[in-house]
Amino acid sequence: MVAVVGFSGAGKTRLIGGLIPKLKARGVSVAVIKRCPHGFQWGDGSRVKDSEYFLQAGSEGVGLWGPERWALLLPSPVEPDVRRWAGRFFPAVDIMLIEGGKGLRGIPKIAVAAEGSAKLPSIPADELLAVVAERRPLQGVPCFSRRRIEELVEFLVQKVKGGGSAMELVINQTNIRMNAFVQDMVGNVVRAVIRSLDDVPAAPEVVTFTLQETAAVTLTVNGRAVDMNDFVQALVGRIIHGILSALDDVPDSPETATFRLV
């Protein structure tokens, strides 16, 4: 799941529309969710009006059924969790692209700058996967030109088909370089640690450990804090400290360690 974010007019829709056929040509199945913070309408106004009438009358949902496509409207008193929603309706796609959603915590993001501009929305460093701009606005972040979209396609294909256990590590907002073997090994250990804990998502994407002076750590998964008792904090902390101490280029006193599991 990757959110494509940027200011209005930056070209998010055009970028996603260009990515879809090229990803499919590489054997990657794609689905898209469009973020509509102010609500939405579409298609035949009379049918939308009828659907709203049924929902307001108390229907549990309304389906629109035609010869070539169908749609489902479900009322929601609170905004749904996009991860669960995508998992329910698009369980088999290789990559889910979200247009918009810069406020969605814990989801990797591609930030798009408008042509002729380097202005980007503010994205936490541990969530910024790549940038689409004509000149590199940030050091240490992959940057792609919209005129060479094939390079971005290749980048996403490698994320999707990179063997399932690839990962990226960011320490104190600095990317740590690892070869494929080390990525594989560290990624498997981190996934095993996360799977052993209660109340964590089935498919963690962004895992952040905040390191304390003692061996203990605190943990967020996909932007949500995970409760651990003192014993588990200490045990997980020793594992994470052990991993970091074995890697090159890691500061002596790291404060945060973010694992992007891709």
N, C-alpha and C positions, 0 to 999 in steps of 0.2 A: 504494500500500500504506500503510495507516494502522492503527496499533495503538491500541486503546481500552483504557486502563489505569486501575487504581484499586484501592483496598484491597477485601478481601472484603466483600461486601454493599453496595458502592457503587452497584450497578445497571448494571453493564457489559452483562450479557446482555439486560436489558430495553431498554436504550438501543439496542443493535444490532438487536434484534428490531423496534423501532420505526422504525429508519432504513431497513431493507431494503425494505419495501413502498413507502415514500415516495420513495426513490431510484429504484426501478424504475418508479414512476409518472412520473418525470421522464426516463425513457429511459436510465437508468444501470444497467448490469448489475453485479451484486454477487455476491461469494462471501465466505465466512467461514472462517477457520481459528481453532479454539479451542486455546489454549495449555493443555497438560495436564502440568505439571511433575512430577506424582506418578504418571503413567500413567493409564490409563482402562479402563473396561469399558462396554459398551452393549448394549441390546436383549436378545435371547434368550440367556440364560446358557449354554445347551447349545451353541449355535453358536459363541459366543466360546470356550468350552472346547475344542471341536473345532479351531478355528483355532489356538489356542495349542499344541495337541498337534501339529498339522502343522508349525508353525514350529519347535518344539523338536526335531522329528524331522529337521530340516534342509531343509525346503522353502524355496525362494528367495522365496516369497511365497504369500499365500492370498487368493483372491477370494471374496466372498460375493455371490451372484447371486439376485435375486428379481424378481417381476413388475413392481415399481414403482421399485426402486432397487438400486444395487449398491455394494459397498465393497471396498477393497483394503488388505490388511495387508502391509507390507514390514518385514522385520527391519532394524535399523540399529545397528551397533556403537557409533556415535557419533551425537550429536544432529544431524539434518540442517540445512543452511542453509535457513531458511524462505523466502528469496527464490528460490532455485533450485527448491525444492519447489513453491512457488506458481506459478512460471513454467512448470514442467513440467505440472502438472495443471489450472491455471486460466489458460491463456495469453491468453484473449480477453476476460476480464472488464475492465470499466472501473475498478472499485475493489475492492481486496481489503482486507477488514476483519479484523484479528486481535484476538480477545478475549484480553487479557492480553499478556504479553511486555514488561513495562516494562524488562527488562534487555537487550532486543534493541538493539544499537547501530546507529545510522544510519537508523532507521525513524521517520518522523514519528509523533507520538503525540497522542491526545486524552486528557487526564486527567479522570477522573470523580470528583467528590466525592459522598459519600453525602448524602441529603436531610437538611437541617438542619446540615450540616457544611461547613467550608471546607478540610478536611484532604485533601491530595493527596500521592501518592507523589513522591519526588524524581526529577525528569526534567531532563536537561541542557537548557539554554535553547535550544540550536540544534536540538533535536528536538521541542520542545513546540509543536504546531500550534494547539491550542485547549484550552479548559477547559469542562467542563460542571458548573455549580454554580449555586446560587440567589443567591449574591452573589460579586462579582468578587474572587478571592483574590490575583491577580497583575496588576500594571499592565503594559500593553503587549502582553497576550496576549488574543486574541479569547475572549470568555466567552459561553456560551449556557445558557439555562434549559432543563431537561428538559420544562418545561411549554410551551415554544415550540420544539418540535423542528424545525418547518419552517425556522426560521432557520439551524439547523445543517445541514439538508439543502441549503439554498440555498448555504451556504458550501462544502460538499463538491462540489456540482454545479459551482460556479465553478472549483474546483480541478481537477476532471476535464475540464471542457469549456471551459476558459479559453483555448483556442487552441493548447495544446501547448507553448508556449514561455514561459509565465509563470514567475515566480520570486519568491522573497523573499530579502532580504539582511539578515543580522544582523552588525553590527560590534561587537566587544567586548560581546556580549550585548544590544545595542540594535538594534531594527528600524530600517532605513533606508527612508524613504518614496520611492517612485518611481512616476511615471505609467506607463500601460500601454505607451507607446512605448519608454520607457527600459528597463522590465522586459523587453520583447521583445528589444531590442538586446543588453542585457547577458546575458540568458539564452542567446541564440544564441552569443555569444562564448565563454561559459563552457562550454557543451556542446561546442563545436568544440575547445576546449583539451583537455577530458577525453577526447573521442573520439580525439585524436591520440596519447594515451599508451598504453603497454602495460599489461596486467594490471589493467584497471579494469572494473567491471560494465557490462553493455550498457545498463542503465537506471539511471544514477546518480540518487539522490534527495537526499542530503545531502552537499555538497562543502565541506570546510573547509580554508582556506589559513591556515597560521600564518606570519605575516609577520616577517621578520628585519630587522635594521638595514641590512643590504645589500639589494639588490633581490631576493635569492633568497627562496624560500618552501619550506615543507614542506606536504604534502598528505595528507588522509585523505578517502576516498570511502566513504559508507555505513558509517562507523566504522572502516574498515580503512586502514592506512597504505599509501601508494603510493610505491614507490622511484623516484627520479629521479636521474640523474647531475648533476654540477655545472652542465654547460652547459644542460640542460633546466630545472633549478631556476631558473637565472638568467633564462632566456628566459620561462618561465611567470611568474616573479616580476615582470618588467617589464610584462607584459600586465596582471596583476592590479593592480599599483600604478598603472598608467595608468588602469584603469577606476575605481578608488577615488578617484583625484585629480580625476576629472571629475564626481564626484557631490557633491551638496550634503549637509550635515550629517554628513559623515564626519570623525572626529577626525584631527588632524594626524599622530599616530603610532599607527595602528591595529595591534592585536596579532593579532587573528584576524578572518577574514572567512568567514562561512558562507553558502553559497548553497543555498537549498532549491529544488530544481528540481521543479515540480509540473505 
